[in-house]
Amino acid sequence: LLEALGFPSESHGNLMSSLTGGDKVKILLAQVLFLKPDILLLDEPTNSLDIETIAWLEHELKRHEGVLVVISHDRHFINNVVTHILDLDFSNIREFTGNYDDWYIAANLIAKQAQADHAKASKEKEELEKFIARFSANASKAKQATSRQKQLDKLDIAEIQLSSRRDPSIMFKPHRDLGNEILEVKNLGKSYDSLEVFTDISFKVAPTDKIAIIGGNGVGKSTLLEIIMEKIKADSGSFNWGQTVTTTYFPQNSTDLVVGTDKLYEWIQGHDPKWHIDEIRKCLGRMLFSGEEQSKEVGACSGGEKHRVMLSKMMMDSANFLVLDEPNNHLDLEAIIALGEALHKYQGGVICVSHDRELIDAFANRIIKINADGTILDFEGDYEAFVELHEQ
């Protein structure tokens, strides 16, 4: 089991404290799967896992002979593993047979019916109120008005609840077009003490590229982004951004950066005092922060809220090149779908590290895979075509 997860036999005696976050999750998954329990409860099991490990987990869970209850925001994973969906909405749980895509179709049909019922009930309420207002003082119509009042009293529009689920409206607008020279990376190398991360990474970004960077845990995906965003220095090699390029960056440790006692709009404005508060509030509103919620302290935000604040700040940047490191972590399904649509529509360049296959499918037209030996596999095309060619 451990060897299937990429741990060679000589490492089996190592301490847990020597492992990265992703490898620790792998060990914990191996621990629960080894027991072959009758009931398996998993809370966001794909967080911190690379694509290959998620695929392995899907395979193992399909073989599981007991009951499985899983909470996940990974749509591809849910589609491949589950047979039923429990949808929690308005503090009620509704059960659907099928996977996520089946639920999505059924839930949208239910939502449209609820909207139609709500509109019908609202119109009926309005007509009843008009009738009562016109004829309640008319003796000849008093009996009818009383009857309509009873109908109105029975009509409870609040019972016709629309979904509490809301979709963010993410929109990145570049302040200027990209030129022909975007980014060139030449022979980058980086080591941490005796650990060699990569030695010779080279690639050139074209103006139309939207790149997904994939690879196993620990191969240096985040390190590469930190180098090109000048957060750390490479040991060897060079990189050069084009003169027309302006970047905005979503780091992997965003939750550690969105901290303090500033209100949400104050934290964003702190990055550029020239940004108008009304525009900042609009961006926060797009990320589903109401007027009152925008006044909470950033330090009191959950992980998902902090990621939404960082995305709001990136919208304000109006950059023409986005650099993102696992932005889908901590986001719910609606936000991940909205992010994928935003990246697809974005009229600029993208480099994004992600293990979420649905997100990658949504925007990427080029895949760069960093291999365990530090080499790269550079593929022009979408992720589905990449899998068909290289993962069979």
C-alpha positions as CSV (number, residue, x, y, z in Angstrom):
1,L,0.0,0.0,0.0
2,L,2.8,2.4,0.9
3,E,4.8,1.6,-2.2
4,A,1.7,2.2,-4.4
5,L,1.6,5.7,-2.8
6,G,5.2,6.3,-3.9
7,F,7.0,5.4,-0.6
8,P,9.9,3.0,-1.3
9,S,10.5,0.3,1.2
10,E,13.7,2.0,2.6
11,S,11.6,5.0,3.6
12,H,9.0,3.0,5.6
13,G,10.8,3.6,8.9
14,N,11.0,7.3,8.5
15,L,9.3,9.6,11.0
16,M,6.0,11.4,10.1
17,S,7.6,14.7,11.1
18,S,10.0,14.3,8.1
19,L,7.1,14.3,5.6
20,T,5.5,17.2,3.6
21,G,1.9,18.0,4.1
22,G,0.8,16.1,1.0
23,D,2.8,13.0,2.0
24,K,1.2,13.1,5.5
25,V,-2.2,13.0,4.0
26,K,-1.2,10.0,1.9
27,I,-0.1,8.1,5.0
28,L,-3.3,8.9,6.8
29,L,-5.3,7.7,3.9
30,A,-3.3,4.5,3.8
31,Q,-3.9,4.1,7.5
32,V,-7.7,4.2,7.2
33,L,-7.9,2.1,3.9
34,F,-5.6,-0.6,5.4
35,L,-8.3,-1.3,8.1
36,K,-10.9,-2.0,5.4
37,P,-13.7,-0.5,7.6
38,D,-17.4,-1.1,7.1
39,I,-18.0,2.6,7.1
40,L,-15.5,5.1,5.8
41,L,-15.8,8.8,6.5
42,L,-13.5,11.2,4.5
43,D,-13.5,15.0,4.9
44,E,-11.8,16.7,1.9
45,P,-9.4,13.8,1.2
46,T,-8.1,15.3,-2.0
47,N,-6.7,18.4,-0.4
48,S,-2.9,18.5,-0.7
49,L,-2.9,15.5,-3.0
50,D,-1.3,15.5,-6.5
51,I,-3.3,14.3,-9.5
52,E,-1.7,10.9,-9.6
53,T,-2.5,10.2,-5.9
54,I,-6.1,11.4,-6.4
55,A,-6.5,8.9,-9.3
56,W,-5.1,6.2,-7.0
57,L,-7.5,7.1,-4.3
58,E,-10.5,7.0,-6.7
59,H,-9.4,3.5,-7.7
60,E,-9.1,2.4,-4.0
61,L,-12.5,3.9,-3.1
62,K,-14.2,2.2,-6.0
63,R,-12.9,-1.1,-4.6
64,H,-14.2,-0.3,-1.1
65,E,-16.9,-2.8,-0.2
66,G,-18.4,-0.8,2.7
67,V,-20.3,2.5,3.0
68,L,-18.4,5.6,2.0
69,V,-19.4,9.1,3.1
70,V,-17.2,11.9,1.7
71,I,-17.1,15.7,1.8
72,S,-15.3,17.1,-1.2
73,H,-15.1,20.1,-3.5
74,D,-13.4,18.1,-6.2
75,R,-16.0,17.7,-8.9
76,H,-14.0,15.1,-11.0
77,F,-13.3,13.1,-7.9
78,I,-17.0,13.1,-6.8
79,N,-18.2,12.1,-10.3
80,N,-15.8,9.1,-10.3
81,V,-16.5,7.8,-6.8
82,V,-20.0,8.4,-5.5
83,T,-23.4,6.8,-6.2
84,H,-25.6,9.3,-4.2
85,I,-25.4,13.0,-3.3
86,L,-26.7,14.5,-0.1
87,D,-27.3,18.2,-0.7
88,L,-27.4,20.4,2.4
89,D,-29.5,23.6,1.6
90,F,-31.5,25.7,4.0
91,S,-30.5,23.4,6.8
92,N,-32.3,20.5,5.0
93,I,-30.7,17.5,3.4
94,R,-32.0,16.2,0.1
95,E,-30.9,12.9,-1.4
96,F,-30.2,12.5,-5.1
97,T,-29.2,9.2,-6.9
98,G,-26.2,9.6,-9.1
99,N,-23.0,11.5,-9.2
100,Y,-22.3,15.3,-9.1
101,D,-23.3,15.9,-12.7
102,D,-26.6,14.0,-12.2
103,W,-27.2,16.1,-9.1
104,Y,-26.4,19.4,-10.9
105,I,-29.0,18.7,-13.6
106,A,-31.7,17.7,-11.0
107,A,-30.9,20.6,-8.6
108,N,-31.1,23.1,-11.4
109,L,-34.5,21.8,-12.5
110,I,-35.7,22.0,-8.9
111,A,-34.4,25.5,-8.5
112,K,-36.1,26.6,-11.8
113,Q,-39.4,25.1,-10.6
114,A,-39.0,26.8,-7.2
115,Q,-38.4,30.1,-9.0
116,A,-41.5,29.6,-11.1
117,D,-43.6,28.7,-8.0
118,H,-42.3,31.7,-6.2
119,A,-43.1,34.1,-9.1
120,K,-46.6,32.6,-9.4
121,A,-47.2,33.0,-5.7
122,S,-45.9,36.5,-5.7
123,K,-48.2,37.5,-8.5
124,E,-51.2,35.9,-6.8
125,K,-50.3,37.7,-3.6
126,E,-50.1,41.0,-5.4
127,E,-53.5,40.5,-7.1
128,L,-55.2,39.5,-3.8
129,E,-53.8,42.6,-2.0
130,K,-55.1,44.8,-4.8
131,F,-58.6,43.3,-4.6
132,I,-58.7,43.6,-0.8
133,A,-57.5,47.2,-1.0
134,R,-60.2,48.1,-3.6
135,F,-63.2,46.4,-2.1
136,S,-62.7,45.9,1.6
137,A,-64.7,49.2,2.3
138,N,-67.4,48.3,-0.2
139,A,-70.4,46.7,1.5
140,S,-71.4,44.7,-1.6
141,K,-67.9,43.3,-2.0
142,A,-67.0,42.9,1.6
143,K,-67.8,39.2,1.7
144,Q,-65.5,38.6,-1.3
145,A,-62.8,40.8,0.2
146,T,-62.9,38.7,3.4
147,S,-62.7,35.5,1.4
148,R,-59.6,36.9,-0.5
149,Q,-58.0,37.9,2.8
150,K,-58.3,34.3,4.0
151,Q,-56.6,33.2,0.8
152,L,-53.9,35.7,1.3
153,D,-53.4,34.6,5.0
154,K,-52.9,31.0,3.8
155,L,-50.4,32.0,1.1
156,D,-46.9,31.8,2.6
157,I,-44.4,32.8,0.0
158,A,-41.6,32.3,2.5
159,E,-42.3,28.5,2.4
160,I,-41.2,28.5,-1.3
161,Q,-37.5,28.7,-0.6
162,L,-35.1,29.3,-3.4
163,S,-31.6,27.8,-3.0
164,S,-29.3,29.4,-0.5
165,R,-26.4,28.5,-2.8
166,R,-24.9,31.6,-4.5
167,D,-22.4,31.8,-7.3
168,P,-19.5,34.2,-7.2
169,S,-18.9,36.5,-10.2
170,I,-15.2,36.5,-10.8
171,M,-13.9,38.8,-13.5
172,F,-10.3,39.7,-14.2
173,K,-10.0,42.7,-16.5
174,P,-6.4,43.5,-17.8
175,H,-5.6,47.1,-18.0
176,R,-3.7,46.7,-21.3
177,D,-3.0,44.0,-23.9
178,L,0.0,41.8,-23.8
179,G,2.8,42.3,-26.3
180,N,4.7,39.5,-28.1
181,E,7.3,38.9,-25.4
182,I,5.7,37.4,-22.3
183,L,8.1,35.2,-20.2
184,E,11.2,33.2,-21.0
185,V,12.6,30.8,-18.5
186,K,16.1,29.5,-19.1
187,N,17.9,26.6,-17.3
188,L,16.4,27.4,-13.8
189,G,17.8,25.3,-11.0
190,K,17.0,25.3,-7.3
191,S,18.1,23.2,-4.3
192,Y,17.4,23.4,-0.5
193,D,20.5,22.3,1.3
194,S,21.2,18.8,-0.1
195,L,17.7,18.4,-1.6
196,E,17.8,19.1,-5.3
197,V,14.4,20.3,-6.5
198,F,15.1,20.9,-10.2
199,T,18.2,21.6,-12.2
200,D,17.3,22.7,-15.8
201,I,13.8,24.0,-16.4
202,S,13.3,26.0,-19.6
203,F,10.2,27.2,-21.4
204,K,8.9,30.2,-23.2
205,V,5.4,31.6,-22.8
206,A,3.4,32.8,-25.9
207,P,0.8,35.7,-25.7
208,T,-2.2,33.3,-26.0
209,D,-0.9,30.7,-23.5
210,K,-2.9,29.6,-20.4
211,I,-0.7,27.2,-18.7
212,A,-1.5,24.6,-16.1
213,I,1.6,23.3,-14.2
214,I,1.1,19.8,-12.8
215,G,3.3,17.2,-11.1
216,G,3.7,15.2,-7.9
217,N,4.1,16.7,-4.5
218,G,7.6,18.0,-3.8
219,V,8.7,18.4,-7.5
220,G,9.0,22.2,-7.2
221,K,5.8,23.6,-8.7
222,S,5.4,26.2,-6.0
223,T,9.2,26.9,-6.0
224,L,9.1,27.6,-9.7
225,L,6.3,30.2,-9.2
226,E,8.1,31.8,-6.2
227,I,11.2,32.2,-8.4
228,I,9.4,33.8,-11.4
229,M,7.5,36.1,-8.9
230,E,10.8,37.0,-7.3
231,K,9.9,35.7,-3.8
232,I,13.0,33.5,-3.7
233,K,16.2,33.3,-5.9
234,A,17.1,30.5,-8.2
235,D,20.5,28.8,-7.8
236,S,21.1,28.9,-11.5
237,G,19.5,30.0,-14.7
238,S,17.4,33.1,-15.5
239,F,13.9,34.3,-16.4
240,N,12.7,37.5,-18.1
241,W,9.3,39.0,-18.2
242,G,8.3,41.1,-21.3
243,Q,8.0,44.9,-21.0
244,T,4.2,44.9,-21.4
245,V,3.5,42.3,-18.8
246,T,2.0,43.2,-15.4
247,T,1.5,40.3,-13.0
248,T,-0.7,39.5,-10.0
249,Y,0.0,36.5,-7.8
250,F,-2.1,34.1,-5.8
251,P,0.5,32.3,-3.5
252,Q,-0.1,28.9,-2.1
253,N,0.1,30.3,1.5
254,S,-2.5,33.0,0.9
255,T,-4.3,32.1,4.2
256,D,-1.1,33.1,6.0
257,L,-1.0,36.4,4.2
258,V,-4.6,37.6,4.7
259,V,-4.2,38.3,8.4
260,G,-4.5,41.2,10.8
261,T,-7.2,43.5,12.2
262,D,-8.0,45.4,9.0
263,K,-11.5,45.3,7.6
264,L,-11.7,43.4,4.3
265,Y,-11.8,46.5,2.1
266,E,-9.0,48.1,4.2
267,W,-6.7,45.1,3.7
268,I,-7.2,45.3,-0.1
269,Q,-6.8,49.1,-0.2
270,G,-3.5,48.7,1.7
271,H,-2.0,47.3,-1.4
272,D,-2.7,50.5,-3.4
273,P,-4.2,53.6,-1.6
274,K,-5.2,54.9,-5.0
275,W,-7.8,52.2,-5.4
276,H,-11.3,53.6,-4.9
277,I,-13.2,52.1,-2.0
278,D,-16.4,51.7,-4.1
279,E,-14.5,49.6,-6.7
280,I,-13.0,47.5,-3.9
281,R,-16.5,46.9,-2.4
282,K,-17.8,45.9,-5.8
283,C,-15.1,43.3,-6.1
284,L,-15.8,42.0,-2.6
285,G,-19.5,41.8,-3.5
286,R,-18.6,39.7,-6.6
287,M,-17.0,37.3,-4.2
288,L,-20.2,37.1,-2.1
289,F,-19.2,39.4,0.7
290,S,-22.3,41.5,1.7
291,G,-21.9,45.1,2.9
292,E,-21.9,44.0,6.5
293,E,-19.5,41.2,5.9
294,Q,-17.0,43.5,4.3
295,S,-16.5,45.2,7.6
296,K,-15.2,42.1,9.4
297,E,-11.5,41.7,10.2
298,V,-9.5,39.7,7.7
299,G,-8.0,37.7,10.6
300,A,-11.4,36.4,11.5
301,C,-12.0,35.0,8.0
302,S,-12.1,31.3,7.3
303,G,-9.7,29.7,4.8
304,G,-12.2,29.9,2.0
305,E,-13.1,33.5,2.8
306,K,-9.4,34.5,2.8
307,H,-9.0,33.0,-0.7
308,R,-12.0,35.0,-1.8
309,V,-10.4,38.1,-0.4
310,M,-7.2,37.4,-2.3
311,L,-9.1,36.9,-5.5
312,S,-10.9,40.2,-4.9
313,K,-7.5,41.9,-4.5
314,M,-6.3,40.2,-7.8
315,M,-9.4,41.6,-9.6
316,M,-8.4,45.1,-8.4
317,D,-4.9,44.6,-9.7
318,S,-6.2,44.6,-13.3
319,A,-3.0,42.8,-14.4
320,N,-2.6,41.2,-17.8
321,F,-0.9,38.0,-16.5
322,L,-2.2,35.9,-13.6
323,V,0.1,33.6,-11.6
324,L,-1.9,31.3,-9.3
325,D,-0.7,28.5,-6.9
326,E,-3.5,26.1,-6.0
327,P,-6.2,28.8,-5.8
328,N,-9.0,26.2,-5.6
329,N,-7.9,25.1,-2.1
330,H,-10.5,26.0,0.5
331,L,-13.0,27.1,-2.2
332,D,-16.4,25.5,-2.6
333,L,-17.6,24.0,-5.8
334,E,-19.5,27.1,-7.0
335,A,-16.4,29.3,-6.5
336,I,-14.1,26.8,-8.3
337,I,-16.5,26.6,-11.3
338,A,-16.7,30.4,-11.3
339,L,-12.9,30.6,-11.2
340,G,-12.6,28.2,-14.1
341,E,-15.0,30.3,-16.2
342,A,-13.2,33.5,-15.3
343,L,-9.8,32.1,-16.3
344,H,-11.3,30.8,-19.6
345,K,-12.8,34.2,-20.5
346,Y,-9.7,36.2,-19.3
347,Q,-8.0,38.2,-22.1
348,G,-4.5,37.8,-20.7
349,G,-2.0,35.1,-19.8
350,V,-2.2,32.5,-17.1
351,I,0.2,30.2,-15.2
352,C,-1.7,28.1,-12.6
353,V,-0.6,25.3,-10.4
354,S,-3.5,23.0,-9.6
355,H,-4.5,19.4,-8.9
356,D,-8.1,20.1,-9.7
357,R,-8.8,18.4,-13.0
358,E,-12.1,20.1,-13.7
359,L,-10.4,23.6,-13.1
360,I,-7.6,22.7,-15.4
361,D,-10.0,21.4,-18.1
362,A,-11.9,24.8,-17.9
363,F,-9.0,27.1,-18.9
364,A,-5.7,25.4,-19.8
365,N,-4.5,25.2,-23.4
366,R,-1.0,24.1,-22.5
367,I,0.2,21.7,-19.8
368,I,3.7,21.7,-18.2
369,K,4.3,18.6,-16.1
370,I,7.3,18.7,-13.8
371,N,8.6,15.2,-13.4
372,A,10.2,13.7,-10.2
373,D,13.6,13.8,-11.8
374,G,13.3,17.6,-12.4
375,T,12.7,17.4,-16.1
376,I,9.6,18.8,-17.7
377,L,7.0,17.5,-20.2
378,D,5.7,20.5,-22.2
379,F,2.4,19.8,-24.0
380,E,0.5,22.2,-26.3
381,G,-3.2,21.3,-25.8
382,D,-5.8,20.8,-23.1
383,Y,-5.6,18.4,-20.2
384,E,-7.9,15.8,-21.7
385,A,-5.7,15.5,-24.8
386,F,-2.6,15.4,-22.5
387,V,-4.0,12.5,-20.5
388,E,-4.9,10.6,-23.7
389,L,-1.4,11.0,-25.1
390,H,0.8,10.6,-22.0
391,E,-1.1,8.9,-19.2
392,Q,-2.3,5.8,-20.9
